[in-house]
Amino acid sequence: MSADNFQCGFVALVGRPNVGKSSLLNRLVGQKISITSRRPQTTRHRILGIKTAEHYQIVFVDTPGLHTRQPRAMNRYLNRAAADSLTDVDVVVLVVEGKRWQEDDDWVLQKLQDLSCPVIVAVNKVDRITDKQTLLPFLQELAARRDFVEIVPVSARTGDQLAQLEAAVLKYLPQSPPLYDEDQVTDRSQRFLAAELVREKLFRKLGEEIPYGLTVEIESFREKGGVLHIHALIWVEKTGHKPIVIGNKGQLLKEVGREAREDMQQAFDQKVFLQLWVKVKEGWADDERALRSLGYDES
């Protein structure tokens, strides 16, 4: 395909935790490829979401939320993964929450200071603002913080104004042939997505403390007789966390398994047999070597 009439480039979605970057990515691509929950730092890896149309291909880069507190190895890894994603992108979309600017937003903005590429602001969750007139002072404040090329109010939940955001991005994408096949929507494997879907269900069902000391590793992923057989290990940091994840009479783990299996069957378009085990790996989230062994290595 000739580059003369085709645009293609990388667009990083950045912002503090919990502003809706992953929900925005899923909406823009039209498919669930990045897990979501109300817990901050649900996204732990750089994930590409690829949208291909007749005259363009946008490669969105979903990133972990940038945050000032870095008390543990996991937090430092998340910030590194997010910051590294800003290298060699054509456009940055800074995602903020409508009418809520926080300390971590300032910190993210500081990280963008030396970028030479255009920065667009997507003001997310505007569907929660009943009186849209009250948004105007916030937009004016944003415009004064940096020379953004565009500021677009959007809603990842409803899809409102996402066409306008996409049009803004396309203004700054270079002419280039596509980098990926037109039917490819992400760079991540089914094995990776399976682990993420289990983790998503756990994050949504568990309380405040445990999710950050919890990860999922796929021990076995194979197809037999048209059925995907997936064995997943759920690693927790403390012995006391194990019964909480399993739940009373194993009920919570059963629910997680059922919901994750249903999502996998939809995503992979085939029957799935899923088995879950819970194991303890003391202090894994504050151990650089343990992090790498569990897949937290962007290289």
TIVEX-933518 format. One record per residue (C-alpha): residue number from 0; x, y, z. Coordinates in steps of 0.25 Angstrom, whole numbers, plus 5000, padded with zeros to 4 digits. Example, Ala and Ser with C-alpha at 12.3 -4.5 7.8 and 13.67 -1.06 7.14 Angstrom:
! residues 2
{k: 0 px: 5049 py: 4982 pz: 5031}
{k: 1 px: 5055 py: 4996 pz: 5029}
! end
This chain:
! residues 299
{k: 0 px: 5000 py: 5000 pz: 5000}
{k: 1 px: 5005 py: 5014 pz: 4996}
{k: 2 px: 5009 py: 5024 pz: 5007}
{k: 3 px: 5004 py: 5035 pz: 4998}
{k: 4 px: 4989 py: 5034 pz: 5002}
{k: 5 px: 4991 py: 5026 pz: 5015}
{k: 6 px: 4994 py: 5031 pz: 5030}
{k: 7 px: 5000 py: 5022 pz: 5041}
{k: 8 px: 5007 py: 5025 pz: 5054}
{k: 9 px: 5008 py: 5023 pz: 5069}
{k: 10 px: 4999 py: 5030 pz: 5079}
{k: 11 px: 5002 py: 5029 pz: 5094}
{k: 12 px: 4990 py: 5030 pz: 5104}
{k: 13 px: 4996 py: 5035 pz: 5117}
{k: 14 px: 4991 py: 5040 pz: 5130}
{k: 15 px: 4990 py: 5038 pz: 5145}
{k: 16 px: 4984 py: 5025 pz: 5150}
{k: 17 px: 4969 py: 5023 pz: 5148}
{k: 18 px: 4965 py: 5034 pz: 5138}
{k: 19 px: 4960 py: 5024 pz: 5128}
{k: 20 px: 4971 py: 5021 pz: 5118}
{k: 21 px: 4968 py: 5006 pz: 5116}
{k: 22 px: 4953 py: 5009 pz: 5115}
{k: 23 px: 4957 py: 5020 pz: 5104}
{k: 24 px: 4966 py: 5010 pz: 5097}
{k: 25 px: 4955 py: 4999 pz: 5096}
{k: 26 px: 4945 py: 5009 pz: 5091}
{k: 27 px: 4954 py: 5015 pz: 5081}
{k: 28 px: 4958 py: 5001 pz: 5075}
{k: 29 px: 4944 py: 4995 pz: 5077}
{k: 30 px: 4949 py: 4983 pz: 5084}
{k: 31 px: 4953 py: 4979 pz: 5098}
{k: 32 px: 4968 py: 4978 pz: 5099}
{k: 33 px: 4971 py: 4985 pz: 5111}
{k: 34 px: 4965 py: 4981 pz: 5125}
{k: 35 px: 4958 py: 4991 pz: 5133}
{k: 36 px: 4954 py: 4993 pz: 5148}
{k: 37 px: 4951 py: 5004 pz: 5158}
{k: 38 px: 4964 py: 5001 pz: 5165}
{k: 39 px: 4976 py: 5010 pz: 5161}
{k: 40 px: 4988 py: 5003 pz: 5154}
{k: 41 px: 4979 py: 4992 pz: 5148}
{k: 42 px: 4988 py: 4994 pz: 5135}
{k: 43 px: 5002 py: 4989 pz: 5138}
{k: 44 px: 5007 py: 4987 pz: 5124}
{k: 45 px: 5009 py: 4995 pz: 5111}
{k: 46 px: 4998 py: 4990 pz: 5101}
{k: 47 px: 4996 py: 4993 pz: 5087}
{k: 48 px: 4982 py: 4995 pz: 5081}
{k: 49 px: 4982 py: 4996 pz: 5066}
{k: 50 px: 4971 py: 5003 pz: 5058}
{k: 51 px: 4971 py: 5001 pz: 5043}
{k: 52 px: 4962 py: 5009 pz: 5034}
{k: 53 px: 4962 py: 5011 pz: 5019}
{k: 54 px: 4972 py: 5022 pz: 5019}
{k: 55 px: 4979 py: 5021 pz: 5032}
{k: 56 px: 4984 py: 5012 pz: 5043}
{k: 57 px: 4985 py: 5018 pz: 5058}
{k: 58 px: 4994 py: 5010 pz: 5067}
{k: 59 px: 4989 py: 5014 pz: 5081}
{k: 60 px: 4999 py: 5011 pz: 5093}
{k: 61 px: 4992 py: 5009 pz: 5106}
{k: 62 px: 5001 py: 5011 pz: 5118}
{k: 63 px: 5000 py: 5009 pz: 5133}
{k: 64 px: 4996 py: 5022 pz: 5141}
{k: 65 px: 5008 py: 5031 pz: 5144}
{k: 66 px: 5008 py: 5034 pz: 5159}
{k: 67 px: 5017 py: 5041 pz: 5169}
{k: 68 px: 5018 py: 5031 pz: 5180}
{k: 69 px: 5028 py: 5020 pz: 5176}
{k: 70 px: 5030 py: 5012 pz: 5190}
{k: 71 px: 5031 py: 4998 pz: 5183}
{k: 72 px: 5038 py: 4991 pz: 5171}
{k: 73 px: 5024 py: 4990 pz: 5165}
{k: 74 px: 5021 py: 5005 pz: 5165}
{k: 75 px: 5035 py: 5008 pz: 5160}
{k: 76 px: 5033 py: 4998 pz: 5148}
{k: 77 px: 5019 py: 5004 pz: 5145}
{k: 78 px: 5025 py: 5018 pz: 5144}
{k: 79 px: 5037 py: 5013 pz: 5135}
{k: 80 px: 5027 py: 5005 pz: 5126}
{k: 81 px: 5018 py: 5018 pz: 5124}
{k: 82 px: 5030 py: 5027 pz: 5122}
{k: 83 px: 5037 py: 5018 pz: 5112}
{k: 84 px: 5024 py: 5018 pz: 5104}
{k: 85 px: 5026 py: 5032 pz: 5101}
{k: 86 px: 5039 py: 5029 pz: 5093}
{k: 87 px: 5037 py: 5031 pz: 5078}
{k: 88 px: 5022 py: 5033 pz: 5077}
{k: 89 px: 5016 py: 5043 pz: 5067}
{k: 90 px: 5005 py: 5048 pz: 5077}
{k: 91 px: 5002 py: 5048 pz: 5091}
{k: 92 px: 4988 py: 5048 pz: 5097}
{k: 93 px: 4988 py: 5053 pz: 5111}
{k: 94 px: 4975 py: 5047 pz: 5118}
{k: 95 px: 4970 py: 5055 pz: 5130}
{k: 96 px: 4957 py: 5054 pz: 5137}
{k: 97 px: 4947 py: 5065 pz: 5135}
{k: 98 px: 4948 py: 5076 pz: 5146}
{k: 99 px: 4957 py: 5068 pz: 5155}
{k: 100 px: 4972 py: 5072 pz: 5154}
{k: 101 px: 4981 py: 5065 pz: 5164}
{k: 102 px: 4995 py: 5065 pz: 5169}
{k: 103 px: 4998 py: 5053 pz: 5160}
{k: 104 px: 4993 py: 5061 pz: 5148}
{k: 105 px: 5004 py: 5072 pz: 5150}
{k: 106 px: 5014 py: 5061 pz: 5151}
{k: 107 px: 5010 py: 5055 pz: 5138}
{k: 108 px: 5010 py: 5069 pz: 5131}
{k: 109 px: 5024 py: 5070 pz: 5136}
{k: 110 px: 5028 py: 5057 pz: 5129}
{k: 111 px: 5023 py: 5063 pz: 5116}
{k: 112 px: 5031 py: 5076 pz: 5117}
{k: 113 px: 5042 py: 5072 pz: 5108}
{k: 114 px: 5034 py: 5065 pz: 5097}
{k: 115 px: 5035 py: 5070 pz: 5083}
{k: 116 px: 5022 py: 5063 pz: 5078}
{k: 117 px: 5008 py: 5069 pz: 5079}
{k: 118 px: 5000 py: 5067 pz: 5091}
{k: 119 px: 4985 py: 5066 pz: 5091}
{k: 120 px: 4977 py: 5066 pz: 5104}
{k: 121 px: 4965 py: 5057 pz: 5105}
{k: 122 px: 4956 py: 5062 pz: 5116}
{k: 123 px: 4949 py: 5049 pz: 5120}
{k: 124 px: 4937 py: 5045 pz: 5128}
{k: 125 px: 4929 py: 5058 pz: 5124}
{k: 126 px: 4916 py: 5049 pz: 5124}
{k: 127 px: 4917 py: 5051 pz: 5139}
{k: 128 px: 4916 py: 5066 pz: 5138}
{k: 129 px: 4901 py: 5070 pz: 5137}
{k: 130 px: 4903 py: 5085 pz: 5135}
{k: 131 px: 4913 py: 5085 pz: 5123}
{k: 132 px: 4915 py: 5100 pz: 5125}
{k: 133 px: 4923 py: 5097 pz: 5138}
{k: 134 px: 4933 py: 5090 pz: 5130}
{k: 135 px: 4937 py: 5103 pz: 5123}
{k: 136 px: 4946 py: 5109 pz: 5134}
{k: 137 px: 4953 py: 5095 pz: 5135}
{k: 138 px: 4956 py: 5095 pz: 5120}
{k: 139 px: 4962 py: 5109 pz: 5121}
{k: 140 px: 4971 py: 5105 pz: 5133}
{k: 141 px: 4976 py: 5093 pz: 5124}
{k: 142 px: 4979 py: 5103 pz: 5112}
{k: 143 px: 4987 py: 5111 pz: 5122}
{k: 144 px: 4996 py: 5100 pz: 5127}
{k: 145 px: 5003 py: 5096 pz: 5113}
{k: 146 px: 5002 py: 5099 pz: 5099}
{k: 147 px: 4993 py: 5087 pz: 5095}
{k: 148 px: 4990 py: 5086 pz: 5081}
{k: 149 px: 4975 py: 5082 pz: 5084}
{k: 150 px: 4966 py: 5080 pz: 5096}
{k: 151 px: 4955 py: 5070 pz: 5094}
{k: 152 px: 4944 py: 5067 pz: 5104}
{k: 153 px: 4940 py: 5052 pz: 5103}
{k: 154 px: 4933 py: 5040 pz: 5109}
{k: 155 px: 4940 py: 5027 pz: 5108}
{k: 156 px: 4927 py: 5021 pz: 5115}
{k: 157 px: 4917 py: 5026 pz: 5105}
{k: 158 px: 4926 py: 5028 pz: 5093}
{k: 159 px: 4923 py: 5043 pz: 5092}
{k: 160 px: 4933 py: 5052 pz: 5084}
{k: 161 px: 4942 py: 5040 pz: 5081}
{k: 162 px: 4941 py: 5043 pz: 5066}
{k: 163 px: 4946 py: 5057 pz: 5069}
{k: 164 px: 4957 py: 5052 pz: 5077}
{k: 165 px: 4961 py: 5042 pz: 5066}
{k: 166 px: 4960 py: 5054 pz: 5056}
{k: 167 px: 4969 py: 5062 pz: 5064}
{k: 168 px: 4980 py: 5051 pz: 5065}
{k: 169 px: 4979 py: 5049 pz: 5050}
{k: 170 px: 4983 py: 5064 pz: 5047}
{k: 171 px: 4997 py: 5060 pz: 5053}
{k: 172 px: 5000 py: 5046 pz: 5048}
{k: 173 px: 5010 py: 5044 pz: 5037}
{k: 174 px: 5008 py: 5039 pz: 5023}
{k: 175 px: 5013 py: 5024 pz: 5024}
{k: 176 px: 5008 py: 5010 pz: 5020}
{k: 177 px: 5002 py: 5002 pz: 5031}
{k: 178 px: 5011 py: 4995 pz: 5041}
{k: 179 px: 5001 py: 4983 pz: 5044}
{k: 180 px: 4991 py: 4975 pz: 5037}
{k: 181 px: 4977 py: 4981 pz: 5036}
{k: 182 px: 4971 py: 4970 pz: 5044}
{k: 183 px: 4981 py: 4971 pz: 5056}
{k: 184 px: 4976 py: 4979 pz: 5068}
{k: 185 px: 4987 py: 4977 pz: 5078}
{k: 186 px: 5001 py: 4973 pz: 5079}
{k: 187 px: 4998 py: 4964 pz: 5091}
{k: 188 px: 4996 py: 4949 pz: 5091}
{k: 189 px: 4983 py: 4941 pz: 5095}
{k: 190 px: 4992 py: 4935 pz: 5106}
{k: 191 px: 4994 py: 4949 pz: 5111}
{k: 192 px: 4980 py: 4953 pz: 5110}
{k: 193 px: 4975 py: 4941 pz: 5118}
{k: 194 px: 4984 py: 4945 pz: 5130}
{k: 195 px: 4979 py: 4959 pz: 5129}
{k: 196 px: 4964 py: 4955 pz: 5129}
{k: 197 px: 4966 py: 4947 pz: 5141}
{k: 198 px: 4973 py: 4958 pz: 5148}
{k: 199 px: 4962 py: 4968 pz: 5144}
{k: 200 px: 4951 py: 4959 pz: 5151}
{k: 201 px: 4960 py: 4958 pz: 5163}
{k: 202 px: 4962 py: 4973 pz: 5164}
{k: 203 px: 4947 py: 4976 pz: 5162}
{k: 204 px: 4943 py: 4966 pz: 5173}
{k: 205 px: 4954 py: 4968 pz: 5184}
{k: 206 px: 4955 py: 4980 pz: 5194}
{k: 207 px: 4965 py: 4991 pz: 5194}
{k: 208 px: 4978 py: 4985 pz: 5199}
{k: 209 px: 4980 py: 4971 pz: 5192}
{k: 210 px: 4980 py: 4975 pz: 5177}
{k: 211 px: 4993 py: 4982 pz: 5177}
{k: 212 px: 5000 py: 4969 pz: 5183}
{k: 213 px: 4993 py: 4960 pz: 5173}
{k: 214 px: 4997 py: 4955 pz: 5159}
{k: 215 px: 4993 py: 4944 pz: 5150}
{k: 216 px: 5002 py: 4935 pz: 5142}
{k: 217 px: 4998 py: 4925 pz: 5131}
{k: 218 px: 5004 py: 4912 pz: 5134}
{k: 219 px: 4998 py: 4904 pz: 5123}
{k: 220 px: 4991 py: 4909 pz: 5110}
{k: 221 px: 4988 py: 4898 pz: 5100}
{k: 222 px: 4977 py: 4894 pz: 5090}
{k: 223 px: 4971 py: 4880 pz: 5090}
{k: 224 px: 4959 py: 4875 pz: 5082}
{k: 225 px: 4955 py: 4890 pz: 5079}
{k: 226 px: 4955 py: 4894 pz: 5094}
{k: 227 px: 4965 py: 4903 pz: 5100}
{k: 228 px: 4970 py: 4897 pz: 5113}
{k: 229 px: 4976 py: 4908 pz: 5121}
{k: 230 px: 4983 py: 4907 pz: 5135}
{k: 231 px: 4985 py: 4920 pz: 5142}
{k: 232 px: 4993 py: 4922 pz: 5155}
{k: 233 px: 4988 py: 4934 pz: 5164}
{k: 234 px: 5000 py: 4939 pz: 5172}
{k: 235 px: 4998 py: 4947 pz: 5185}
{k: 236 px: 5008 py: 4953 pz: 5194}
{k: 237 px: 5004 py: 4948 pz: 5208}
{k: 238 px: 4999 py: 4935 pz: 5213}
{k: 239 px: 4987 py: 4942 pz: 5219}
{k: 240 px: 4982 py: 4947 pz: 5205}
{k: 241 px: 4980 py: 4933 pz: 5200}
{k: 242 px: 4967 py: 4930 pz: 5207}
{k: 243 px: 4962 py: 4944 pz: 5203}
{k: 244 px: 4964 py: 4941 pz: 5189}
{k: 245 px: 4958 py: 4927 pz: 5190}
{k: 246 px: 4946 py: 4932 pz: 5197}
{k: 247 px: 4936 py: 4925 pz: 5206}
{k: 248 px: 4935 py: 4911 pz: 5202}
{k: 249 px: 4943 py: 4915 pz: 5189}
{k: 250 px: 4931 py: 4923 pz: 5184}
{k: 251 px: 4939 py: 4936 pz: 5180}
{k: 252 px: 4949 py: 4928 pz: 5172}
{k: 253 px: 4938 py: 4920 pz: 5165}
{k: 254 px: 4931 py: 4933 pz: 5161}
{k: 255 px: 4945 py: 4939 pz: 5156}
{k: 256 px: 4947 py: 4926 pz: 5148}
{k: 257 px: 4933 py: 4926 pz: 5142}
{k: 258 px: 4933 py: 4941 pz: 5138}
{k: 259 px: 4947 py: 4940 pz: 5133}
{k: 260 px: 4944 py: 4928 pz: 5125}
{k: 261 px: 4932 py: 4934 pz: 5119}
{k: 262 px: 4940 py: 4946 pz: 5114}
{k: 263 px: 4951 py: 4937 pz: 5108}
{k: 264 px: 4941 py: 4930 pz: 5100}
{k: 265 px: 4936 py: 4942 pz: 5094}
{k: 266 px: 4950 py: 4948 pz: 5092}
{k: 267 px: 4955 py: 4935 pz: 5086}
{k: 268 px: 4943 py: 4930 pz: 5079}
{k: 269 px: 4944 py: 4916 pz: 5084}
{k: 270 px: 4941 py: 4908 pz: 5097}
{k: 271 px: 4950 py: 4909 pz: 5109}
{k: 272 px: 4953 py: 4900 pz: 5120}
{k: 273 px: 4959 py: 4909 pz: 5131}
{k: 274 px: 4966 py: 4904 pz: 5144}
{k: 275 px: 4971 py: 4914 pz: 5155}
{k: 276 px: 4980 py: 4912 pz: 5166}
{k: 277 px: 4985 py: 4921 pz: 5177}
{k: 278 px: 4999 py: 4921 pz: 5182}
{k: 279 px: 5007 py: 4930 pz: 5191}
{k: 280 px: 5020 py: 4937 pz: 5187}
{k: 281 px: 5025 py: 4946 pz: 5198}
{k: 282 px: 5028 py: 4960 pz: 5195}
{k: 283 px: 5028 py: 4958 pz: 5180}
{k: 284 px: 5023 py: 4972 pz: 5177}
{k: 285 px: 5035 py: 4978 pz: 5183}
{k: 286 px: 5046 py: 4969 pz: 5177}
{k: 287 px: 5051 py: 4973 pz: 5163}
{k: 288 px: 5055 py: 4959 pz: 5160}
{k: 289 px: 5042 py: 4953 pz: 5164}
{k: 290 px: 5035 py: 4964 pz: 5155}
{k: 291 px: 5043 py: 4960 pz: 5143}
{k: 292 px: 5040 py: 4945 pz: 5145}
{k: 293 px: 5025 py: 4948 pz: 5145}
{k: 294 px: 5025 py: 4956 pz: 5132}
{k: 295 px: 5028 py: 4970 pz: 5137}
{k: 296 px: 5039 py: 4973 pz: 5127}
{k: 297 px: 5036 py: 4982 pz: 5116}
{k: 298 px: 5048 py: 4978 pz: 5108}
! end
